Amino acid sequence: MKRRLILIMSLYFASLSIFYAQNKSLPSVWNLEQCLQYAVSNNITVKKAELSKNTSELNYKQSKNNRLPSLSANLSGSMTNGTSIDPITGSFQDEFYTSSNASINSNITLYNGSKVNNTIIQNKLLVSQNDLYVQQAANNIILSITEAYVQALYYQEGIEIAKNSAKSTEELLKQGEVKFKNGALSRSELADLESQNATNQYNIVTAQTQYSQQILVLKQLLELEPEDDFQIEIPHSSDVGNYLIPDKQSIYSKAIDKLPDTKIYDVAKEINEKDLDIAKAGFLPTVSLSAGLSTGFSSTRENINFGRQLDGNKSEQLSLSVSIPIFSKFQNKTNIALAKIKIQESELDKLQANKDLYKKVETAWLNAVTNQNENVASKTLRDTSRLSYDLAIKKYEFGGSTTTDLLVSQTNYLNAEQKYLQTKYMGILYQQLLQYYQGNPIKIQ
């Protein structure tokens, strides 16, 4: 009992050490590249797609093995009492006797309308198709991770803006309290400053909550455990409004060439064409070759020993059979018609996939072009609003404007800063989308 307890405790602490070693290998601060690599390696959908690919590879291997001849051996023994025919000697017996039989048989299909070969080709195509599904699953998680990561960066910078705004308002509130004591500021104006300060403090909490929620989304996409420490790396990204936008048609051509989205349906059509060939083989004959070797022993032949009986009772068989289909209740005709329908469906699926991909490329391209124009305008608005706010502060300090005017100027600046921030990170996302559709790696500097 004591030894069992020691063993259980040893296994428990060993599992703990493995757990902590695994978690220790995970970074606490993740950049986008680390997120993408980890997600592709650990995402459940990607893993399931890889298992489907493994299944198709096994089916492909087995279909090649189906060209080999089959081989089987049989052993049997019996005891008989009463009138019967000895299965070894063929004579009538009216006594108790024992007999045994051994045989080995082989069969191979020589011709079946190339059904075996077409099945091999079809299974090889299924391997290629499942490989494309793995790529597609990986691409989908890459896009989801990228979007969530950029959104987290946006919320993180929003925290800094909220903090800077709160710090500015705190300074104004301190000045306002001094002015109120000196009688240079009314209680109503001081209340406005206090209200704005409380609002800015609330905005910090809201921004932090949004960031935490987005980090949780990203963490869940990465399939991380709840106890795993996770923070994102903040890149030193500058303005992204001047990135090069290639021609829309050029992006689409590269997407067709490098992404699996439409290639899947090209392979699907080839698979269905092989289904048609296999269905046509149903009208053709099947030629098979069989061979066998058998021997046996009977206790009724007491004068002949076991070894001599096995040698003397040997028989060899070789047979060639031809199976010719005559009437299959129109099943072969139906199978051909169904295969042709599947080919037409795969052609339509390919057309739809092309349209969907072009729509995605066109949308990303248009968003990128629009974003570049918006980025220039939002940056100008932010800079001018910042200048106007700075001038309003100075004017307020010298008593040239009211508290209301100052707070309106601050609100305008914050709105302009938020608009620029949104435009900036949407630009980062659109830039990465264009890189993705061109088959280039996603990377935020």
ZAPA-467554 format. One line per field, with one value per residue (C-alpha): z negated, y negated, x; residue in one letter. Coordinates in steps of 0.001 Angstrom, whole numbers, padded with zeros to 6 digits. Layout:
pz (Z, ...)
py (Y, ...)
px (X, ...)
res (A, ...)
This chain:
pz (000000, -000935, 002274, 004313, 002587, 003309, 006979, 007284, 005691, 007988, 011067, 009783, 009269, 012569, 014362, 012591, 013681, 017278, 017083, 015768, 018205, 021089, 019820, 019118, 022790, 023743, 024010, 021726, 024375, 027874, 031175, 034182, 035768, 032591, 032406, 036012, 035678, 032446, 033780, 036942, 034855, 032131, 033594, 033328, 036789, 038369, 036456, 037618, 041212, 040775, 039446, 042517, 044666, 042785, 043411, 047131, 047252, 045669, 048146, 051008, 049733, 049346, 052855, 054243, 052134, 053610, 056821, 054959, 054919, 051836, 049934, 047296, 045535, 044057, 041573, 040479, 038550, 037892, 036104, 037695, 036412, 038485, 042195, 044129, 047009, 046078, 047403, 048024, 049686, 051015, 049765, 047631, 043994, 041192, 038288, 036158, 037897, 037892, 040814, 041344, 044277, 045108, 048028, 049257, 051788, 053748, 055929, 058101, 060311, 063755, 065262, 064047, 066445, 064802, 061714, 059377, 061193, 061328, 057613, 056902, 058923, 057226, 053735, 054645, 055684, 052356, 050579, 052580, 051845, 048108, 048169, 049611, 046858, 044283, 045942, 046005, 042313, 041471, 043557, 041840, 038380, 039614, 040741, 037477, 035377, 037413, 037112, 033354, 032837, 034699, 032769, 029515, 030611, 031321, 027856, 026216, 027801, 026858, 023208, 023673, 025261, 022418, 019833, 021539, 021734, 018049, 017107, 019037, 017387, 013927, 014509, 015661, 012610, 010273, 011964, 011808, 008062, 007534, 009679, 007815, 004468, 005868, 007178, 010824, 011640, 010940, 009152, 012298, 014384, 011685, 011737, 015503, 014973, 012245, 014466, 017365, 015091, 013844, 017442, 018475, 015545, 016609, 020185, 018911, 017252, 020397, 022614, 020281, 020252, 024052, 024251, 021690, 023552, 026835, 025235, 024069, 027635, 028934, 026186, 026994, 030692, 029729, 027697, 024614, 021123, 018777, 016417, 019175, 018902, 022150, 023338, 026815, 027999, 028994, 032297, 033095, 035995, 037668, 040018, 042535, 044989, 047653, 048265, 051878, 053162, 056194, 059050, 058097, 060940, 060088, 056486, 057677, 060084, 057293, 054976, 057569, 058016, 054367, 052209, 051902, 052060, 055738, 056236, 053991, 056628, 059470, 057605, 056772, 060483, 061182, 058363, 059827, 063282, 061818, 060325, 063884, 065127, 062271, 063028, 066717, 065646, 064330, 067946, 068466, 067526, 064579, 065092, 062050, 061578, 058664, 057512, 054620, 053032, 050637, 048881, 046102, 043743, 042822, 039981, 042147, 044068, 041169, 043384, 044654, 042225, 041772, 043908, 046861, 046764, 046903, 049851, 051626, 051087, 052556, 055149, 057072, 058603, 061096, 062417, 064579, 064218, 066257, 064871, 067535, 066397, 068354, 066437, 063246, 062952, 064608, 061618, 063829, 065993, 062902, 061468, 064685, 064645, 060987, 061678, 064507, 062213, 059636, 062317, 063219, 059532, 059059, 062051, 060515, 057139, 058857, 060458, 057111, 055353, 057976, 057471, 053695, 053809, 056233, 053989, 050982, 052926, 054360, 050928, 049325, 052188, 052048, 048261, 048537, 051139, 049120, 045943, 047447, 048294, 044867, 043169, 044647, 043744, 040221, 039510, 040599, 038481, 035459, 035812, 036264, 033411, 031188, 032075, 031465, 028077, 027048, 027980, 026099, 022955, 023150, 023851, 020884, 018592, 019405, 018937, 022602, 022889, 020795, 019342, 021757, 024748, 023409, 022856, 026309, 027784, 025774, 026913, 030536, 030153, 028506, 031242, 033885, 032097, 031880, 035552, 036542, 034320, 035902, 039401, 038550, 037363, 040071, 042467, 040794, 041158, 044823, 045590, 044086, 045975, 049260, 048300, 047532, 050846, 052671, 050845, 048797, 045060, 042607, 040440, 038478, 037961)
py (000000, -002368, -001597, -002276, -005640, -006585, -005620, -007701, -010722, -010352, -010279, -013294, -015431, -014248, -015367, -018717, -019199, -018393, -020812, -023661, -022893, -023109, -026357, -027749, -027329, -029665, -033331, -035787, -038515, -037439, -039162, -038529, -036018, -033913, -034030, -032877, -030044, -028789, -029017, -027037, -024321, -024064, -025123, -022372, -022990, -022764, -019564, -017990, -018920, -017269, -014106, -014050, -014318, -011418, -009356, -010100, -009119, -005754, -005208, -006060, -003590, -000877, -001454, -000760, 002383, 003571, 004429, 007173, 010749, 012000, 014973, 017074, 020378, 022736, 025555, 027814, 031032, 033228, 036370, 038503, 041489, 043414, 043751, 040956, 040196, 039707, 036200, 037306, 040706, 040275, 043742, 044735, 045321, 046839, 046305, 043572, 041752, 038422, 036288, 033014, 030672, 027823, 025421, 022193, 019993, 016859, 014573, 011602, 009365, 009117, 006665, 004741, 001868, -000004, -000487, 000212, -002180, -004916, -004465, -004866, -008086, -009328, -008651, -010448, -013438, -013229, -013514, -016664, -018053, -017426, -019111, -022167, -021951, -022004, -025125, -026731, -025990, -027444, -030550, -031063, -031024, -033298, -035879, -035589, -035962, -038940, -040745, -040077, -041139, -044427, -045078, -044510, -047003, -049522, -049105, -049240, -052568, -053745, -053235, -055591, -058229, -057924, -058253, -061318, -062928, -062220, -063628, -066827, -067191, -066611, -069543, -071719, -070686, -071667, -075054, -075405, -074711, -077465, -079875, -078939, -079739, -083071, -083816, -083706, -080632, -079912, -076796, -075741, -075850, -073952, -071317, -070984, -070307, -067780, -066066, -065887, -064538, -061778, -060993, -060675, -058360, -056227, -056219, -054730, -051874, -051319, -051269, -048816, -046570, -046574, -045671, -042853, -041443, -041520, -039799, -037084, -036693, -036352, -033913, -031733, -031742, -030481, -027637, -028706, -027546, -030021, -030101, -030921, -034398, -036253, -039768, -041101, -042891, -046504, -047095, -050416, -051045, -054424, -055904, -053320, -055600, -055420, -051675, -050550, -049231, -046946, -046755, -044991, -042476, -041695, -040890, -038652, -036762, -036091, -035004, -032505, -031180, -030952, -030475, -027139, -028695, -027903, -025101, -022900, -022860, -022115, -018974, -018237, -018215, -015752, -013521, -013536, -012775, -009667, -008771, -008885, -006563, -004139, -004211, -003421, -000397, 001115, 002039, 003908, 007520, 008497, 011071, 012864, 015521, 017968, 020575, 023032, 025899, 028361, 031631, 033748, 036721, 039446, 041973, 044601, 045104, 046630, 048236, 044858, 042506, 038825, 037446, 039741, 038915, 035178, 035722, 038132, 036147, 032906, 031184, 028000, 025705, 022874, 021113, 018112, 016503, 013827, 011979, 010177, 007704, 008177, 006315, 004290, 002804, -000371, -000971, -001567, -004019, -005881, -005994, -007572, -010181, -011015, -011346, -013783, -015869, -016008, -017245, -020031, -020900, -021139, -023488, -025713, -025559, -026720, -029656, -030619, -030309, -032578, -035140, -034989, -035363, -038281, -039938, -039593, -040955, -043812, -044725, -044645, -046683, -049315, -049535, -050037, -052800, -054522, -054130, -055880, -058908, -058807, -058476, -061762, -063550, -062081, -062915, -066514, -066716, -065304, -067711, -070762, -069679, -069220, -072680, -074163, -072414, -073653, -077197, -076818, -075775, -078835, -081062, -079536, -080013, -083737, -083982, -084471, -081590, -079762, -076301, -075143, -076326, -074517, -071241, -071425, -071887, -068916, -066718, -067667, -066778, -063432, -062547, -063470, -061407, -058425, -058730, -058850, -055869, -053843, -054808, -053942, -050412, -049706, -050649, -048125, -045446, -046245, -046263, -042788, -041537, -042651, -040844, -037718, -037729, -038043, -035010, -037034, -036478, -038655, -040755, -043951, -046000)
px (000000, 002836, 004728, 001563, 001107, 004715, 004244, 001063, 002729, 005738, 003523, 001587, 004694, 006134, 002960, 003166, 006763, 005807, 002884, 004991, 007786, 005323, 003860, 007311, 008135, 005309, 006259, 004503, 004632, 003611, 004266, 002061, 004440, 004472, 000688, 000336, 002854, 001324, -002237, -001463, 000242, -002404, -005742, -008371, -009823, -006365, -005626, -008900, -008059, -004651, -006327, -008583, -005478, -003872, -007006, -006903, -003203, -004021, -006865, -004499, -001914, -004541, -005912, -002421, -002193, -005494, -003606, -001749, -003054, -004835, -003433, -005175, -004615, -007201, -006849, -009699, -010154, -013154, -014287, -017006, -018994, -021503, -022092, -020438, -018143, -014518, -013643, -010057, -010477, -014036, -015030, -018034, -017224, -019286, -016953, -015432, -012563, -010771, -009744, -007954, -007535, -005126, -005229, -003704, -005474, -004664, -006757, -005930, -008054, -006511, -008973, -012016, -012259, -009329, -011493, -008568, -006222, -008834, -009531, -005813, -005690, -008849, -007463, -004260, -006368, -008204, -004842, -004100, -007549, -007199, -003824, -005555, -008173, -005363, -003946, -007374, -007973, -004557, -005275, -008623, -007059, -004259, -006816, -008766, -005619, -004413, -007721, -007925, -004292, -004720, -007941, -006052, -003373, -006108, -007632, -004209, -003378, -006852, -005833, -002879, -005089, -007600, -004815, -003296, -006717, -007359, -003969, -004698, -008097, -006611, -004242, -007124, -009154, -006313, -006092, -009869, -009909, -007332, -009353, -012535, -010886, -009724, -013215, -012116, -014213, -017841, -019039, -020857, -017672, -015757, -018506, -018042, -014338, -015084, -017621, -015174, -012455, -014796, -015769, -012124, -011395, -014356, -013011, -009739, -011630, -013700, -010592, -008845, -011915, -012110, -008426, -008807, -011801, -009918, -006923, -009321, -010633, -007087, -006173, -009171, -008297, -004843, -006411, -004412, -005294, -007056, -004065, -001545, -000057, -000636, 000151, 000844, 003934, 003365, 005197, 006838, 004521, 004537, 001964, 000812, -000913, 001794, 002043, 001977, -001355, -000902, -003359, -006575, -006401, -002777, -003744, -006578, -004300, -001812, -004625, -005869, -002346, -001251, -004333, -006194, -009675, -010300, -007776, -009918, -012650, -010234, -009217, -012861, -013674, -010858, -012100, -015611, -014229, -012613, -015992, -017334, -014572, -015257, -018997, -018324, -016273, -019508, -020398, -017118, -016280, -014111, -011356, -009938, -007268, -007361, -004871, -004896, -003051, -004712, -003987, -005454, -005204, -007672, -007358, -009092, -005858, -003996, -001373, -000161, 001559, 000750, 003587, 002938, -000767, -000116, 002199, -000095, -003310, -001987, -004110, -003499, -006113, -005819, -008874, -009629, -013041, -014767, -017772, -019789, -022468, -025664, -028337, -027791, -031282, -029898, -027605, -024539, -026443, -027623, -024098, -022801, -025560, -024860, -021113, -021818, -024017, -021209, -018809, -021224, -021645, -017875, -017661, -020336, -018580, -015393, -017206, -018721, -015352, -013778, -016518, -016216, -012448, -012647, -015233, -012920, -009943, -011960, -013338, -009881, -008416, -011177, -010918, -007153, -007512, -010218, -008190, -005174, -007320, -008967, -005583, -004348, -007556, -007777, -004137, -004678, -007836, -006003, -003082, -005295, -007569, -004542, -003279, -006724, -006905, -003446, -004434, -007708, -005807, -003573, -006536, -008380, -005398, -005388, -009142, -009924, -012420, -014968, -014719, -017386, -015349, -012288, -014144, -015703, -012225, -010947, -013843, -013212, -009543, -010309, -012796, -010221, -007536, -009875, -010800, -007141, -006368, -009152, -008037, -004446, -005169, -007700, -004909, -002613, -005285, -006002, -002304, -001936, -004989, -003443, -000241, -002249, -004108, -000780, 000531, 003027, 003646, 001723, 004012, 003504, 006664)
res (M, K, R, R, L, I, L, I, M, S, L, Y, F, A, S, L, S, I, F, Y, A, Q, N, K, S, L, P, S, V, W, N, L, E, Q, C, L, Q, Y, A, V, S, N, N, I, T, V, K, K, A, E, L, S, K, N, T, S, E, L, N, Y, K, Q, S, K, N, N, R, L, P, S, L, S, A, N, L, S, G, S, M, T, N, G, T, S, I, D, P, I, T, G, S, F, Q, D, E, F, Y, T, S, S, N, A, S, I, N, S, N, I, T, L, Y, N, G, S, K, V, N, N, T, I, I, Q, N, K, L, L, V, S, Q, N, D, L, Y, V, Q, Q, A, A, N, N, I, I, L, S, I, T, E, A, Y, V, Q, A, L, Y, Y, Q, E, G, I, E, I, A, K, N, S, A, K, S, T, E, E, L, L, K, Q, G, E, V, K, F, K, N, G, A, L, S, R, S, E, L, A, D, L, E, S, Q, N, A, T, N, Q, Y, N, I, V, T, A, Q, T, Q, Y, S, Q, Q, I, L, V, L, K, Q, L, L, E, L, E, P, E, D, D, F, Q, I, E, I, P, H, S, S, D, V, G, N, Y, L, I, P, D, K, Q, S, I, Y, S, K, A, I, D, K, L, P, D, T, K, I, Y, D, V, A, K, E, I, N, E, K, D, L, D, I, A, K, A, G, F, L, P, T, V, S, L, S, A, G, L, S, T, G, F, S, S, T, R, E, N, I, N, F, G, R, Q, L, D, G, N, K, S, E, Q, L, S, L, S, V, S, I, P, I, F, S, K, F, Q, N, K, T, N, I, A, L, A, K, I, K, I, Q, E, S, E, L, D, K, L, Q, A, N, K, D, L, Y, K, K, V, E, T, A, W, L, N, A, V, T, N, Q, N, E, N, V, A, S, K, T, L, R, D, T, S, R, L, S, Y, D, L, A, I, K, K, Y, E, F, G, G, S, T, T, T, D, L, L, V, S, Q, T, N, Y, L, N, A, E, Q, K, Y, L, Q, T, K, Y, M, G, I, L, Y, Q, Q, L, L, Q, Y, Y, Q, G, N, P, I, K, I, Q)
